[in-house]
Amino acid sequence: MSNRSISLTDPLYDYLLQVSLREAPVLKKLRDETAQMQNANMQIAPEQGQFMALLARLIGARHCIEVGTFTGYSSLAVAQALPRDGRIICCDVSQEYTSVARRYWREAGVEDMIELRLGPAIKTLEALINGGGSAHYDFAFIDADKVNYSRYYELCLSLLRPGGLIAVDNTLWNGRVLDAKEQSEDTRAIRLFNEFVRDDARVDISLVPIGDGLTLARKKN
């Protein structure tokens, strides 16, 4: 029994993966390739991908949005959890990284379920709203530039149906949110975002200590 979340030592984390991770070979292959890249730290943890896939199944998601795709691990994990007529719109600005994502989506047989829109995500999300997409989507994952987190959140909330779920990555920011000396623009943006969501009466929330912190916000009816 414990009255707070426990810390994960390296051996305990390895045990967690050993007894709970069901990672498809194509996901493992993608994760291994990404680990060799310069910005490998942008890759989500495999247990987080599995957790988000489970969330998508639990809410019966069919229409999803991803803001920040990188090499495609999270979108691939979620796509594999959707029904065959499910769709994900992925927003990113990098042709280089998303070319890796496309390759693995194709290998996994889900390429037709994922629409990649290259360009500023704010413009993509605004276009979805202007095109009648409000209250149409079931699930959104935000993992992009931190200074725009609040804007992405507002736009995704508008696109989400009542009962839909937003998952926001990096909200513990490797502990830097607690460091008063840490005043980078990204860190300040995450602090402000966390405080705003805490007080947002439009959603039910939980900040889950998985990966680098994953905030879940369920849009109320």
C-alpha positions as a Markdown table, in Angstrom:
| # | Residue | x | y | z |
|---|---|---|---|---|
| 1 | Met | 0.0 | 0.0 | 0.0 |
| 2 | Ser | 1.2 | 3.5 | -0.7 |
| 3 | Asn | -0.5 | 6.9 | -0.3 |
| 4 | Arg | 1.5 | 8.5 | -3.2 |
| 5 | Ser | 3.1 | 7.5 | -6.5 |
| 6 | Ile | 6.3 | 5.5 | -6.1 |
| 7 | Ser | 9.6 | 6.4 | -7.7 |
| 8 | Leu | 10.8 | 4.1 | -10.5 |
| 9 | Thr | 14.3 | 2.8 | -10.1 |
| 10 | Asp | 15.9 | 1.4 | -13.2 |
| 11 | Pro | 15.4 | -2.2 | -12.2 |
| 12 | Leu | 11.7 | -1.5 | -11.3 |
| 13 | Tyr | 11.2 | 0.3 | -14.6 |
| 14 | Asp | 12.7 | -2.7 | -16.4 |
| 15 | Tyr | 10.3 | -5.0 | -14.5 |
| 16 | Leu | 7.4 | -2.7 | -15.4 |
| 17 | Leu | 8.2 | -3.2 | -19.1 |
| 18 | Gln | 8.9 | -6.9 | -18.6 |
| 19 | Val | 5.4 | -7.7 | -17.1 |
| 20 | Ser | 3.2 | -5.1 | -18.9 |
| 21 | Leu | 4.6 | -4.0 | -22.3 |
| 22 | Arg | 3.0 | -5.6 | -25.4 |
| 23 | Glu | 5.0 | -3.8 | -28.1 |
| 24 | Ala | 4.3 | -4.8 | -31.7 |
| 25 | Pro | 7.6 | -5.6 | -33.5 |
| 26 | Val | 7.0 | -2.7 | -35.9 |
| 27 | Leu | 6.8 | -0.3 | -33.0 |
| 28 | Lys | 10.0 | -1.7 | -31.4 |
| 29 | Lys | 11.8 | -1.4 | -34.8 |
| 30 | Leu | 10.7 | 2.2 | -35.1 |
| 31 | Arg | 11.7 | 3.0 | -31.5 |
| 32 | Asp | 15.2 | 1.4 | -32.1 |
| 33 | Glu | 15.7 | 3.5 | -35.3 |
| 34 | Thr | 14.6 | 6.7 | -33.6 |
| 35 | Ala | 17.0 | 6.0 | -30.7 |
| 36 | Gln | 19.9 | 6.5 | -33.1 |
| 37 | Met | 18.8 | 10.0 | -34.0 |
| 38 | Gln | 20.1 | 13.2 | -32.7 |
| 39 | Asn | 16.8 | 14.2 | -31.1 |
| 40 | Ala | 15.9 | 10.8 | -29.8 |
| 41 | Asn | 14.8 | 12.3 | -26.5 |
| 42 | Met | 11.7 | 13.6 | -28.3 |
| 43 | Gln | 10.5 | 10.0 | -28.6 |
| 44 | Ile | 7.7 | 9.0 | -26.1 |
| 45 | Ala | 8.3 | 6.0 | -23.9 |
| 46 | Pro | 6.8 | 2.7 | -25.1 |
| 47 | Glu | 4.6 | 2.3 | -22.0 |
| 48 | Gln | 3.1 | 5.7 | -22.7 |
| 49 | Gly | 2.3 | 4.7 | -26.3 |
| 50 | Gln | 0.6 | 1.6 | -25.0 |
| 51 | Phe | -1.3 | 3.6 | -22.4 |
| 52 | Met | -2.6 | 6.1 | -25.0 |
| 53 | Ala | -3.7 | 3.2 | -27.2 |
| 54 | Leu | -5.6 | 1.8 | -24.3 |
| 55 | Leu | -7.2 | 5.1 | -23.6 |
| 56 | Ala | -8.3 | 5.4 | -27.3 |
| 57 | Arg | -9.9 | 1.9 | -27.0 |
| 58 | Leu | -11.6 | 2.8 | -23.7 |
| 59 | Ile | -13.3 | 5.8 | -25.2 |
| 60 | Gly | -14.2 | 4.1 | -28.5 |
| 61 | Ala | -12.1 | 6.6 | -30.4 |
| 62 | Arg | -12.4 | 6.8 | -34.2 |
| 63 | His | -11.4 | 10.3 | -35.1 |
| 64 | Cys | -8.1 | 11.5 | -33.6 |
| 65 | Ile | -5.7 | 14.5 | -33.8 |
| 66 | Glu | -2.0 | 14.6 | -33.1 |
| 67 | Val | 0.0 | 17.8 | -32.7 |
| 68 | Gly | 3.6 | 16.9 | -33.1 |
| 69 | Thr | 4.4 | 13.6 | -34.8 |
| 70 | Phe | 8.2 | 13.3 | -34.9 |
| 71 | Thr | 9.0 | 9.8 | -36.2 |
| 72 | Gly | 5.5 | 8.5 | -35.7 |
| 73 | Tyr | 5.6 | 6.2 | -32.7 |
| 74 | Ser | 2.6 | 7.7 | -30.9 |
| 75 | Ser | 0.4 | 7.9 | -34.0 |
| 76 | Leu | 1.3 | 4.3 | -35.0 |
| 77 | Ala | 0.5 | 3.1 | -31.5 |
| 78 | Val | -2.9 | 4.8 | -31.5 |
| 79 | Ala | -3.7 | 3.9 | -35.1 |
| 80 | Gln | -3.3 | 0.2 | -34.2 |
| 81 | Ala | -5.8 | 0.6 | -31.5 |
| 82 | Leu | -8.5 | 2.2 | -33.7 |
| 83 | Pro | -11.2 | 0.4 | -35.7 |
| 84 | Arg | -10.3 | 0.0 | -39.3 |
| 85 | Asp | -12.4 | 3.0 | -40.3 |
| 86 | Gly | -10.6 | 5.2 | -37.7 |
| 87 | Arg | -8.6 | 8.2 | -38.8 |
| 88 | Ile | -5.8 | 10.3 | -37.3 |
| 89 | Ile | -4.8 | 13.8 | -38.5 |
| 90 | Cys | -1.2 | 14.4 | -37.7 |
| 91 | Cys | 0.2 | 17.9 | -37.6 |
| 92 | Asp | 4.0 | 18.5 | -37.9 |
| 93 | Val | 6.5 | 20.8 | -39.6 |
| 94 | Ser | 9.3 | 18.4 | -40.3 |
| 95 | Gln | 9.5 | 16.6 | -43.6 |
| 96 | Glu | 12.6 | 14.8 | -42.4 |
| 97 | Tyr | 11.2 | 13.2 | -39.3 |
| 98 | Thr | 7.8 | 12.4 | -40.7 |
| 99 | Ser | 9.3 | 10.7 | -43.7 |
| 100 | Val | 10.4 | 8.0 | -41.1 |
| 101 | Ala | 6.9 | 8.0 | -39.7 |
| 102 | Arg | 5.4 | 7.4 | -43.2 |
| 103 | Arg | 7.7 | 4.5 | -43.8 |
| 104 | Tyr | 6.6 | 2.8 | -40.6 |
| 105 | Trp | 2.9 | 3.6 | -41.1 |
| 106 | Arg | 3.2 | 1.9 | -44.4 |
| 107 | Glu | 5.0 | -1.1 | -43.0 |
| 108 | Ala | 2.3 | -1.5 | -40.3 |
| 109 | Gly | -0.5 | -1.3 | -42.8 |
| 110 | Val | -2.1 | 1.8 | -41.3 |
| 111 | Glu | -0.9 | 4.5 | -43.8 |
| 112 | Asp | -4.4 | 4.9 | -45.1 |
| 113 | Met | -5.7 | 5.7 | -41.6 |
| 114 | Ile | -3.3 | 8.6 | -41.1 |
| 115 | Glu | -3.4 | 12.0 | -42.8 |
| 116 | Leu | -0.2 | 14.0 | -42.3 |
| 117 | Arg | -0.6 | 17.7 | -42.7 |
| 118 | Leu | 2.8 | 19.5 | -42.9 |
| 119 | Gly | 2.7 | 23.1 | -41.7 |
| 120 | Pro | 2.1 | 25.1 | -38.6 |
| 121 | Ala | -0.4 | 23.2 | -36.4 |
| 122 | Ile | -2.3 | 26.2 | -35.4 |
| 123 | Lys | -3.3 | 26.9 | -39.0 |
| 124 | Thr | -4.2 | 23.2 | -39.5 |
| 125 | Leu | -6.4 | 23.1 | -36.4 |
| 126 | Glu | -8.0 | 26.4 | -37.3 |
| 127 | Ala | -8.7 | 25.0 | -40.8 |
| 128 | Leu | -10.4 | 21.9 | -39.3 |
| 129 | Ile | -12.6 | 24.2 | -37.2 |
| 130 | Asn | -13.5 | 26.4 | -40.1 |
| 131 | Gly | -14.3 | 23.3 | -42.1 |
| 132 | Gly | -17.0 | 22.2 | -39.7 |
| 133 | Gly | -14.8 | 19.9 | -37.5 |
| 134 | Ser | -15.9 | 21.3 | -34.1 |
| 135 | Ala | -17.0 | 18.6 | -31.7 |
| 136 | His | -16.1 | 15.9 | -34.2 |
| 137 | Tyr | -13.0 | 14.3 | -32.7 |
| 138 | Asp | -12.7 | 11.8 | -29.9 |
| 139 | Phe | -9.0 | 12.0 | -28.9 |
| 140 | Ala | -6.2 | 14.5 | -29.3 |
| 141 | Phe | -2.5 | 14.2 | -28.4 |
| 142 | Ile | -0.4 | 17.3 | -28.0 |
| 143 | Asp | 3.4 | 16.9 | -28.0 |
| 144 | Ala | 4.9 | 19.9 | -29.9 |
| 145 | Asp | 6.5 | 23.3 | -29.2 |
| 146 | Lys | 5.7 | 24.1 | -25.6 |
| 147 | Val | 5.1 | 27.9 | -26.1 |
| 148 | Asn | 2.0 | 27.1 | -28.1 |
| 149 | Tyr | 0.6 | 24.4 | -25.7 |
| 150 | Ser | -2.2 | 26.7 | -24.5 |
| 151 | Arg | -3.3 | 27.5 | -28.0 |
| 152 | Tyr | -3.1 | 23.9 | -29.2 |
| 153 | Tyr | -5.2 | 22.9 | -26.2 |
| 154 | Glu | -7.9 | 25.5 | -26.9 |
| 155 | Leu | -8.2 | 24.5 | -30.5 |
| 156 | Cys | -8.2 | 20.8 | -29.8 |
| 157 | Leu | -10.9 | 21.3 | -27.1 |
| 158 | Ser | -13.0 | 23.1 | -29.7 |
| 159 | Leu | -12.6 | 20.1 | -32.0 |
| 160 | Leu | -13.3 | 17.5 | -29.4 |
| 161 | Arg | -16.7 | 16.1 | -28.8 |
| 162 | Pro | -18.2 | 16.1 | -25.3 |
| 163 | Gly | -16.6 | 13.2 | -23.5 |
| 164 | Gly | -13.5 | 13.3 | -25.7 |
| 165 | Leu | -10.0 | 13.3 | -24.3 |
| 166 | Ile | -6.9 | 15.4 | -24.7 |
| 167 | Ala | -3.5 | 14.0 | -23.7 |
| 168 | Val | -0.7 | 16.5 | -23.3 |
| 169 | Asp | 2.9 | 15.4 | -23.0 |
| 170 | Asn | 5.9 | 16.7 | -21.0 |
| 171 | Thr | 3.8 | 18.4 | -18.3 |
| 172 | Leu | 6.3 | 17.5 | -15.6 |
| 173 | Trp | 9.2 | 18.7 | -17.9 |
| 174 | Asn | 11.8 | 16.5 | -16.2 |
| 175 | Gly | 11.2 | 18.3 | -12.9 |
| 176 | Arg | 12.2 | 21.7 | -14.3 |
| 177 | Val | 8.8 | 23.1 | -13.5 |
| 178 | Leu | 9.9 | 23.1 | -9.8 |
| 179 | Asp | 13.2 | 24.8 | -10.4 |
| 180 | Ala | 12.8 | 28.6 | -9.7 |
| 181 | Lys | 16.1 | 29.2 | -11.5 |
| 182 | Glu | 14.7 | 27.6 | -14.7 |
| 183 | Gln | 13.0 | 30.5 | -16.5 |
| 184 | Ser | 13.2 | 29.4 | -20.2 |
| 185 | Glu | 10.3 | 30.2 | -22.4 |
| 186 | Asp | 9.3 | 26.6 | -22.7 |
| 187 | Thr | 9.4 | 26.0 | -18.9 |
| 188 | Arg | 7.4 | 29.1 | -18.1 |
| 189 | Ala | 4.9 | 28.0 | -20.8 |
| 190 | Ile | 4.4 | 24.6 | -19.3 |
| 191 | Arg | 4.0 | 26.1 | -15.8 |
| 192 | Leu | 1.3 | 28.4 | -17.0 |
| 193 | Phe | -0.4 | 25.7 | -19.0 |
| 194 | Asn | -0.5 | 23.3 | -16.0 |
| 195 | Glu | -2.0 | 26.0 | -13.8 |
| 196 | Phe | -4.6 | 26.9 | -16.4 |
| 197 | Val | -5.8 | 23.4 | -17.0 |
| 198 | Arg | -5.9 | 22.8 | -13.2 |
| 199 | Asp | -8.5 | 25.6 | -13.0 |
| 200 | Asp | -10.4 | 24.9 | -16.3 |
| 201 | Ala | -13.9 | 24.0 | -15.3 |
| 202 | Arg | -14.7 | 22.7 | -18.8 |
| 203 | Val | -12.7 | 19.5 | -18.3 |
| 204 | Asp | -12.0 | 16.7 | -15.8 |
| 205 | Ile | -8.3 | 16.3 | -15.4 |
| 206 | Ser | -5.5 | 14.0 | -14.2 |
| 207 | Leu | -1.7 | 14.5 | -14.5 |
| 208 | Val | -0.4 | 11.0 | -14.8 |
| 209 | Pro | 3.3 | 10.4 | -13.9 |
| 210 | Ile | 4.1 | 8.4 | -16.9 |
| 211 | Gly | 7.0 | 9.3 | -19.3 |
| 212 | Asp | 7.7 | 13.0 | -18.7 |
| 213 | Gly | 4.2 | 13.6 | -17.3 |
| 214 | Leu | 1.0 | 13.2 | -19.3 |
| 215 | Thr | -2.0 | 15.5 | -18.5 |
| 216 | Leu | -5.4 | 14.0 | -19.4 |
| 217 | Ala | -8.3 | 16.4 | -19.9 |
| 218 | Arg | -11.8 | 15.0 | -20.6 |
| 219 | Lys | -14.2 | 17.5 | -22.1 |
| 220 | Lys | -17.3 | 17.7 | -20.0 |
| 221 | Asn | -20.8 | 17.3 | -21.6 |
